[in-house]
Amino acid sequence: VDPNVQTRHRRFRPDVLARLETLARGTTDEIVAQYLAARGTTPVTLKEIAGGTGLGAEVITPVLNAQVDAGTVIALGTGESRNFISAQGWQALGERISNILSEFHKQYPLRAGLPKEELKSRLGLIARVFDQVVERATAEKVLVAVEDVVRRADFAVKFAPELQRKTGALVAQFERALYAPPSAQEAETAVGAEALNALVAQGKLVRLSESVVLAPKAFDTM
């Protein structure tokens, strides 16, 4: 009944029996829906669905298209490179991404976002599928991708009042001494490494090297 068994099961488990019953006697629509549900938050290709269900791609394609139109299946990407995931699986994946980003923002409130590579690794997705997930999640405002980092759509770096005062004073100091500014180490001592990196990310300071930081005006003039 199942030509691609990946694990052994105890006998008489109701969920296993129900799945096998669907594979043996269910409609194509039921078999495809069951397969996608079993894959959870992992998007899969048409070829993987065909291999996992024992059905031909030509049989599965119109069923998948109908499920996508009905909203019970989400298609990621376009053309032959598309991946598919159940609507419930996509919702769970979106919640997982949101939780990962929320934890990161809580731990590092002054960083612009989580590196894309780290999110990809934590989700366990290959590059092509990850890019499709990020594209869809961006369209749905689950996240915002900026260069090589991602963040929650509702997140923005905010300095606490005292740190805001210190960073403002530091930026003013750099603007007063355009060509003899504080060193990177002095700037880091004044506001902390995380705040200094945040100022650089916001474009309020320009880092030339580990030891040299300039005001944007000084950099542009040079």
FENKAJO-V210114 format. One record per run of one state. SS is the DSSP state (hx for helix, st for strand, lp for the rest). FROM is the first residue (numbers start at 0). LEN is the number of residues. If there is no record, write none. Layout:
ss=<SS SS>
from=<FROM FROM>
len=<LEN LEN>
This chain:
ss=<lp hx lp hx lp st lp hx lp hx lp st lp hx lp st hx lp st hx lp hx lp st lp st lp hx lp hx lp hx lp st lp st lp hx lp>
from=<0 13 25 27 39 43 44 45 53 56 70 72 76 78 81 82 86 107 113 115 123 126 139 143 146 148 151 160 176 183 191 192 201 205 207 212 214 215 221>
len=<13 12 2 12 4 1 1 8 3 14 2 4 2 3 1 4 21 6 2 8 3 13 4 3 2 3 9 16 7 8 1 9 4 2 5 2 1 6 1>
